[in-house]
């Protein structure tokens, strides 16, 4: 997903648009490159294993996390490259090439 198009962005955003998946993704981002096994994720999030399995599958399908076998365990890690590609896609035309965050770009309500 290094180069992302609208369809892949929608898939990734849809995967994150659910409380349990967002919590799992944020946990894996916090865990960093060592990642976590499914049991540790389930314990931390207080989530039943079957539910967690479904959510991890959705995040993997969206390209936001990766699972790697390590002995009898699967270690899950955030896919930082794909996460950055999604952020870059969302900000691609930020502020119409003007400096973002300047007072002139703030819309008052």
C-alpha positions in Angstrom: 0.0 0.0 0.0 3.0 2.3 -0.3 1.2 4.1 -3.1 -2.4 4.3 -2.1 -5.5 5.1 -4.1 -9.0 6.1 -3.0 -10.3 2.5 -2.8 -7.5 1.4 -0.5 -7.8 4.5 1.6 -11.5 3.8 2.1 -10.8 0.2 3.0 -8.2 1.3 5.6 -10.4 4.0 7.0 -13.4 1.6 7.2 -11.2 -0.9 9.2 -10.4 1.8 11.7 -14.0 3.0 11.9 -14.9 0.5 14.6 -14.0 0.8 18.3 -12.3 -2.5 18.9 -10.3 -2.4 15.7 -9.2 1.2 16.4 -8.1 0.1 20.0 -6.2 -2.9 18.6 -4.5 -0.8 16.0 -3.5 1.9 18.5 -2.2 -0.8 20.9 0.0 -2.2 18.2 1.3 1.3 17.2 2.2 1.7 20.9 3.9 -1.7 21.0 6.3 -0.7 18.2 8.4 -3.1 16.2 8.4 -6.0 18.8 4.6 -6.2 18.3 2.3 -8.4 20.4 0.9 -11.9 20.2 -2.9 -12.3 20.0 -3.2 -13.5 23.6 -1.5 -10.4 24.9 -3.7 -8.1 22.7 -6.8 -9.9 23.9 -5.8 -9.6 27.6 -4.9 -5.9 27.3 -8.1 -5.1 25.5 -10.2 -7.5 27.6 -11.6 -9.0 24.4 -12.6 -12.6 23.7 -10.2 -14.4 21.3 -12.8 -15.1 18.6 -13.8 -11.4 18.4 -10.2 -10.3 18.4 -9.3 -12.8 15.6 -12.1 -11.2 13.5 -10.8 -7.7 14.1 -7.1 -8.6 13.5 -8.2 -10.2 10.2 -9.9 -7.0 9.1 -6.9 -4.8 10.0 -4.6 -7.2 8.2 -6.9 -7.2 5.1 -6.7 -3.4 5.2 -2.9 -3.5 5.2 -2.7 -1.7 8.6 -1.1 -4.6 10.5 0.9 -7.7 9.7 1.0 -11.0 11.5 4.2 -13.2 11.5 4.5 -16.7 12.9 7.0 -17.0 15.7 6.9 -20.6 16.9 3.3 -21.4 18.0 2.4 -17.7 18.2 1.5 -15.1 15.7 3.1 -11.7 16.4 1.1 -8.8 15.2 2.7 -5.4 14.3 1.5 -2.1 12.9 2.5 -1.6 9.3 4.0 1.8 9.6 4.8 2.2 5.9 1.1 1.7 5.0 0.0 3.9 7.9 2.2 6.6 6.6 1.0 6.1 3.1 -2.6 6.6 4.3 -1.7 9.8 6.2 0.2 11.1 3.1 -2.8 10.3 1.0 -5.2 12.2 3.4 -2.9 15.2 3.5 -1.8 15.1 -0.2 -3.4 18.4 -1.0 -3.4 19.9 2.4 -4.2 23.6 2.5 -3.9 23.8 -1.3 -0.1 24.0 -1.0 -0.1 26.8 1.5 1.6 26.5 4.8 -0.8 24.4 6.9 -1.9 25.7 10.3 -1.4 29.4 9.5 -4.0 31.8 10.8 -5.2 32.5 7.2 -6.2 28.8 6.8 -8.3 28.6 9.9 -12.0 28.6 9.3 -14.0 30.2 12.1 -17.4 28.8 13.0 
